[in-house]
Amino acid sequence: MLASTLSSAPSSSSSVASTARGGAPPPSAASAMICNPRRLGGSDLIVSEACLGTMTFGVQNSNEEAFAQLDYAISRGVNFVDTAELYPVPLTAKEWRAGKTEEILGDYIAKIGPAQRDELVVATKIAGYFPSSPMAAARSFPDAPIDPPPDCRLDAASVKDAVHASLRRLSTDRIDLLQIHWPDRYLPSFGMTTYQHAMRRDDDVPVRETAAALKDLIDEGKVRYIGLSNESTFGLCEWIRACDELGIRDKLASIQNSYSLLDRRFDSELAEACDHHNIGLLPWSVLAGGLLSGKYNRRCRGDGAIPSTSNSRFRRFPDYMARWHPSTAKRTALEAAEEYAEIAGDAGMTPAALAVA
């Protein structure tokens, strides 16, 4: 069974940790301080049910605001923090720089010291195929990015460069959960839902090569577990096979895919595959980019909903997440968000609370 609830930590980007099987771990002294502890998939990682997302750190949130969010989340029993080499978002923001969010989180880790760092589960993500990518430039050339930047790929050398760059920015000696942000091969994602054969490339890096590079990093103690993101059932099964062949099947722990009241694609055959292979789900954008928060609704906001401000994502970035943006989303999505807010109001809940219930 997949369990999904969210704590009250005031993050503008959060994930919800779910287990494919097994539910809550046996009680222990270590898990007693964790809010609703969950074992992530078949791994030994014990994480809070709520994971603090960080993709706004460095654009919508200053360093001070980021530190305040981290302090608050930890004080509420959250031990799970997720970031990425791509963050912050959106990439069109004038403040954007590859790895900036990891640097902010790294400054926080340096501030709290090794003992408190050991109590956290730190997850990050490395990017898949991205032509002429400033992220790829930041992997090997952090102080002097080359122009034009190289393509972002998931070959062995690029994976190791990316992980070493993340370790440096995060001020840590290991990454607890290293996720592939999206595949090297073509796959419709980030709002695209239909597979287009004409977009398939013949130069994609084999999954086994990427997995073998991660095995080397695991053997070196730099990565503890592997996760996938924005992946399909086909891709998950390819990873299962590669990890089986390499003897690291027990290190493949999770998948982080879009999942919300407006996006239930996971509930089909991908849920079945995750259940059979004991892969934990980390839903991203459970509020559909903020559309399900109620702050953009015209008719009602639900009890206690917070109205949008000039710094709210869809007001500040009119070209971001078009599939959920109030000015560009499909009418059916907007009407569903309005109706969910009305249901929340009738139940005495905020729309956000309903969205993650």
C-alpha positions as CSV (number, residue, x, y, z in Angstrom):
1,M,0.0,0.0,0.0
2,L,1.2,3.5,-0.8
3,A,0.9,5.9,2.2
4,S,1.0,9.6,1.5
5,T,0.6,12.5,4.0
6,L,2.4,15.7,4.6
7,S,3.5,17.5,7.7
8,S,3.0,21.2,8.4
9,A,6.5,22.3,7.5
10,P,6.2,25.6,5.6
11,S,8.1,24.6,2.5
12,S,7.1,25.8,-1.0
13,S,8.3,22.6,-2.5
14,S,7.8,19.2,-0.8
15,S,7.9,15.6,-1.5
16,V,6.0,12.8,0.3
17,A,7.9,9.6,1.1
18,S,5.9,6.4,0.4
19,T,6.8,2.8,0.7
20,A,5.9,0.2,-1.9
21,R,5.6,-2.4,0.7
22,G,6.5,-2.7,4.4
23,G,5.0,0.5,5.8
24,A,6.5,2.0,8.9
25,P,9.8,0.5,10.2
26,P,10.1,-1.2,13.6
27,P,10.3,1.4,16.4
28,S,13.8,2.4,17.5
29,A,15.6,5.1,19.4
30,A,16.8,6.6,16.1
31,S,13.3,6.7,14.5
32,A,11.6,8.0,17.6
33,M,12.4,11.6,16.8
34,I,11.4,11.3,13.1
35,C,7.9,12.4,12.1
36,N,6.0,9.4,10.8
37,P,9.1,7.4,9.9
38,R,9.1,5.3,6.8
39,R,11.5,2.8,5.3
40,L,12.2,4.0,1.8
41,G,11.5,1.0,-0.5
42,G,13.7,-1.9,0.3
43,S,16.6,0.2,1.6
44,D,17.8,0.8,5.1
45,L,17.0,4.5,4.8
46,I,14.5,5.5,7.5
47,V,13.0,8.8,6.4
48,S,10.3,11.2,7.6
49,E,7.0,10.9,5.7
50,A,7.5,14.5,4.6
51,C,10.6,15.5,2.6
52,L,11.7,19.1,2.5
53,G,12.0,20.1,-1.2
54,T,14.5,22.9,-1.9
55,M,14.1,23.9,-5.5
56,T,13.1,27.5,-4.5
57,F,16.3,28.1,-2.5
58,G,18.3,30.7,-4.4
59,V,15.4,32.2,-6.5
60,Q,12.2,32.6,-4.5
61,N,13.9,32.0,-1.1
62,S,17.0,33.7,0.1
63,N,19.7,31.9,2.1
64,E,18.2,33.2,5.4
65,E,14.7,31.9,4.4
66,A,16.2,28.6,3.3
67,F,17.9,28.2,6.7
68,A,14.7,29.1,8.5
69,Q,12.8,26.4,6.5
70,L,15.4,23.8,7.2
71,D,15.5,24.7,10.9
72,Y,11.7,24.5,11.1
73,A,11.4,21.2,9.2
74,I,14.0,19.5,11.4
75,S,12.3,20.9,14.6
76,R,9.1,19.1,13.4
77,G,10.8,15.8,12.9
78,V,11.7,16.0,9.2
79,N,15.0,14.3,8.5
80,F,14.7,14.1,4.7
81,V,15.9,16.8,2.3
82,D,15.8,16.7,-1.4
83,T,17.7,18.9,-3.9
84,A,19.3,18.6,-7.4
85,E,22.3,19.9,-9.4
86,L,19.7,21.7,-11.6
87,Y,18.1,23.7,-8.8
88,P,16.9,26.4,-8.3
89,V,14.1,26.7,-10.7
90,P,13.0,28.1,-13.0
91,L,16.0,28.2,-15.2
92,T,14.7,31.4,-16.8
93,A,15.0,33.3,-13.5
94,K,17.8,35.9,-13.6
95,E,19.1,34.6,-10.3
96,W,19.5,31.0,-11.7
97,R,22.8,29.3,-11.6
98,A,23.4,25.5,-11.8
99,G,24.1,24.1,-8.4
100,K,23.2,27.2,-6.4
101,T,20.6,25.3,-4.3
102,E,23.1,22.6,-3.4
103,E,25.5,25.3,-2.3
104,I,22.9,26.8,0.1
105,L,22.2,23.4,1.5
106,G,25.9,22.8,1.8
107,D,26.3,26.0,3.8
108,Y,23.6,24.8,6.1
109,I,25.3,21.4,6.5
110,A,28.6,23.1,7.3
111,K,26.8,25.2,9.9
112,I,25.1,22.4,11.8
113,G,28.2,20.2,11.8
114,P,28.9,16.5,11.3
115,A,26.8,15.1,14.1
116,Q,23.6,16.8,12.9
117,R,24.4,16.1,9.3
118,D,24.5,12.4,10.2
119,E,20.9,12.6,11.4
120,L,19.8,13.8,7.9
121,V,19.0,11.8,4.8
122,V,20.3,14.0,2.0
123,A,19.0,13.3,-1.5
124,T,20.1,15.0,-4.7
125,K,19.6,14.4,-8.4
126,I,21.9,14.5,-11.5
127,A,20.4,15.5,-14.8
128,G,19.8,13.3,-17.8
129,Y,20.2,14.4,-21.5
130,F,20.2,18.2,-21.9
131,P,22.0,19.6,-25.0
132,S,24.4,22.5,-24.4
133,S,23.8,22.4,-20.6
134,P,25.2,24.9,-18.1
135,M,24.7,22.0,-15.6
136,A,27.2,19.9,-17.5
137,A,29.6,22.9,-17.6
138,A,29.3,23.2,-13.8
139,R,30.2,19.6,-13.3
140,S,33.7,19.8,-14.6
141,F,34.3,23.5,-14.7
142,P,32.7,25.0,-11.6
143,D,34.8,28.2,-11.5
144,A,35.1,28.8,-15.2
145,P,32.2,27.3,-17.2
146,I,33.1,26.7,-20.8
147,D,31.2,28.4,-23.6
148,P,29.4,26.8,-25.3
149,P,28.6,24.4,-22.5
150,P,28.8,20.7,-23.3
151,D,25.8,18.3,-23.5
152,C,24.5,16.9,-20.2
153,R,24.8,13.1,-20.4
154,L,24.7,10.0,-18.1
155,D,27.9,8.3,-19.4
156,A,30.2,7.0,-16.7
157,A,32.6,9.9,-16.7
158,S,29.8,12.5,-16.6
159,V,28.0,10.7,-13.7
160,K,31.2,10.7,-11.6
161,D,31.9,14.3,-12.4
162,A,28.3,15.2,-11.4
163,V,28.5,13.4,-8.1
164,H,31.8,14.8,-7.2
165,A,30.5,18.3,-8.0
166,S,27.4,17.7,-5.8
167,L,29.6,16.4,-2.9
168,R,31.7,19.5,-3.1
169,R,28.7,21.9,-3.2
170,L,26.8,20.0,-0.4
171,S,29.9,20.0,1.9
172,T,29.4,16.3,2.6
173,D,31.4,13.2,2.1
174,R,28.4,11.1,0.9
175,I,25.0,11.4,-0.8
176,D,22.4,9.2,0.9
177,L,20.1,9.0,-2.1
178,L,21.5,9.8,-5.6
179,Q,18.7,10.1,-8.1
180,I,18.7,10.2,-11.9
181,H,16.6,13.4,-12.5
182,W,15.4,12.2,-15.9
183,P,16.8,9.5,-18.3
184,D,19.5,9.9,-20.9
185,R,17.1,8.4,-23.5
186,Y,14.1,10.3,-24.9
187,L,11.0,10.1,-22.7
188,P,8.1,12.5,-22.6
189,S,8.2,14.3,-19.2
190,F,7.6,17.6,-17.4
191,G,4.1,18.0,-18.8
192,M,4.5,16.0,-22.0
193,T,2.4,12.9,-21.8
194,T,2.5,11.3,-25.3
195,Y,5.4,9.2,-26.6
196,Q,6.6,10.4,-30.0
197,H,8.6,7.8,-31.9
198,A,10.2,10.5,-34.1
199,M,11.9,12.0,-31.1
200,R,13.7,8.8,-30.1
201,R,17.5,9.1,-30.4
202,D,19.9,6.3,-31.2
203,D,22.8,7.6,-29.1
204,D,21.3,7.2,-25.6
205,V,23.7,6.0,-22.9
206,P,22.9,2.5,-21.8
207,V,21.3,2.2,-18.3
208,R,24.0,-0.4,-17.4
209,E,26.8,2.1,-18.0
210,T,25.1,4.7,-15.7
211,A,24.4,2.0,-13.1
212,A,28.0,0.7,-13.2
213,A,29.3,4.2,-12.6
214,L,27.0,4.5,-9.6
215,K,28.2,1.1,-8.3
216,D,31.8,2.4,-8.3
217,L,30.7,5.4,-6.3
218,I,28.8,3.1,-3.9
219,D,31.9,1.0,-3.5
220,E,33.9,4.2,-2.7
221,G,31.3,5.2,0.0
222,K,30.3,8.4,-1.9
223,V,26.7,7.2,-2.6
224,R,24.6,5.1,-0.4
225,Y,21.5,4.4,-2.5
226,I,20.1,5.0,-6.0
227,G,16.8,6.6,-6.9
228,L,15.1,7.3,-10.2
229,S,13.0,10.3,-11.2
230,N,10.6,11.1,-14.1
231,E,10.9,7.5,-15.2
232,S,8.6,5.0,-16.9
233,T,7.7,1.4,-16.2
234,F,10.1,0.4,-19.1
235,G,12.9,2.5,-17.6
236,L,12.3,1.1,-14.1
237,C,12.5,-2.5,-15.4
238,E,15.7,-1.7,-17.3
239,W,17.2,-0.4,-14.1
240,I,16.1,-3.5,-12.1
241,R,17.8,-5.7,-14.7
242,A,21.1,-3.6,-14.8
243,C,21.3,-3.5,-11.0
244,D,20.6,-7.2,-10.8
245,E,23.5,-7.9,-13.2
246,L,25.8,-5.6,-11.3
247,G,24.9,-7.0,-7.9
248,I,23.5,-3.8,-6.5
249,R,19.8,-4.5,-6.7
250,D,19.4,-3.8,-3.0
251,K,20.7,-0.3,-3.6
252,L,17.9,0.8,-5.9
253,A,15.5,2.4,-3.5
254,S,13.0,4.8,-5.0
255,I,11.4,6.7,-7.9
256,Q,10.4,10.4,-7.8
257,N,7.6,11.1,-10.2
258,S,4.9,13.7,-10.6
259,Y,1.8,12.7,-8.5
260,S,-1.1,14.8,-7.4
261,L,-4.9,15.1,-7.5
262,L,-4.3,16.4,-11.1
263,D,-1.8,13.7,-12.2
264,R,-2.5,10.1,-11.3
265,R,-0.4,8.4,-14.0
266,F,1.7,6.6,-11.5
267,D,-1.4,4.6,-10.3
268,S,-1.4,2.4,-13.4
269,E,1.3,-0.2,-14.3
270,L,4.1,1.8,-12.8
271,A,2.6,1.3,-9.3
272,E,2.4,-2.4,-10.0
273,A,6.1,-2.6,-11.0
274,C,7.1,-0.6,-7.9
275,D,5.0,-2.8,-5.6
276,H,6.5,-6.0,-7.0
277,H,10.1,-4.7,-6.9
278,N,9.7,-2.8,-3.6
279,I,10.6,0.6,-4.9
280,G,9.4,3.6,-2.8
281,L,7.5,6.5,-4.3
282,L,8.6,10.1,-3.7
283,P,5.7,12.1,-5.3
284,W,6.9,15.5,-6.6
285,S,4.6,18.6,-6.9
286,V,1.8,17.2,-4.8
287,L,0.3,20.7,-5.1
288,A,0.6,20.8,-8.9
289,G,3.0,23.6,-8.8
290,G,0.8,25.5,-6.3
291,L,-2.4,25.3,-8.3
292,L,-4.0,23.0,-5.7
293,S,-3.0,25.3,-2.8
294,G,-6.1,27.5,-3.4
295,K,-4.1,30.7,-3.6
296,Y,-4.9,31.2,-7.3
297,N,-8.6,30.2,-7.1
298,R,-11.3,32.6,-8.4
299,R,-14.4,31.3,-6.6
300,C,-13.1,30.2,-3.2
301,R,-9.9,29.5,-1.4
302,G,-11.0,27.1,1.3
303,D,-10.8,27.7,5.1
304,G,-7.4,29.2,6.0
305,A,-5.9,29.3,2.5
306,I,-3.2,31.8,1.9
307,P,-3.7,34.2,-1.1
308,S,-1.0,34.5,-3.7
309,T,1.5,37.4,-3.6
310,S,3.9,38.9,-6.1
311,N,6.5,36.3,-5.1
312,S,4.1,33.4,-5.7
313,R,5.5,31.1,-8.4
314,F,2.7,31.5,-11.0
315,R,2.6,35.3,-10.5
316,R,6.3,35.8,-10.6
317,F,7.0,33.4,-13.5
318,P,4.2,33.5,-16.1
319,D,5.9,31.1,-18.4
320,Y,6.6,28.4,-15.8
321,M,4.8,25.0,-15.6
322,A,2.3,25.9,-18.3
323,R,0.3,22.7,-17.7
324,W,-0.7,23.9,-14.2
325,H,-0.3,27.7,-14.6
326,P,-3.7,29.4,-14.0
327,S,-3.4,31.3,-17.3
328,T,-2.4,28.4,-19.5
329,A,-3.7,25.2,-17.9
330,K,-6.5,23.3,-19.5
331,R,-10.0,24.4,-18.4
332,T,-10.7,20.9,-17.0
333,A,-7.6,21.2,-14.7
334,L,-8.6,24.7,-13.5
335,E,-12.2,23.6,-12.8
336,A,-11.0,20.5,-10.9
337,A,-8.7,22.7,-8.8
338,E,-11.6,25.0,-8.0
339,E,-13.9,22.1,-7.1
340,Y,-11.2,20.5,-4.9
341,A,-10.9,23.9,-3.0
342,E,-14.7,23.9,-2.5
343,I,-14.6,20.4,-1.1
344,A,-11.8,21.4,1.2
345,G,-13.8,24.4,2.4
346,D,-16.9,22.2,3.1
347,A,-14.7,19.9,5.1
348,G,-13.1,22.7,7.1
349,M,-9.7,22.0,5.5
350,T,-7.3,24.1,3.5
351,P,-7.0,23.1,-0.2
352,A,-3.3,22.2,0.4
353,A,-4.3,19.9,3.3
354,L,-6.8,18.1,1.1
355,A,-4.3,17.8,-1.8
356,V,-1.9,15.8,0.4
357,A,-4.4,13.9,2.5
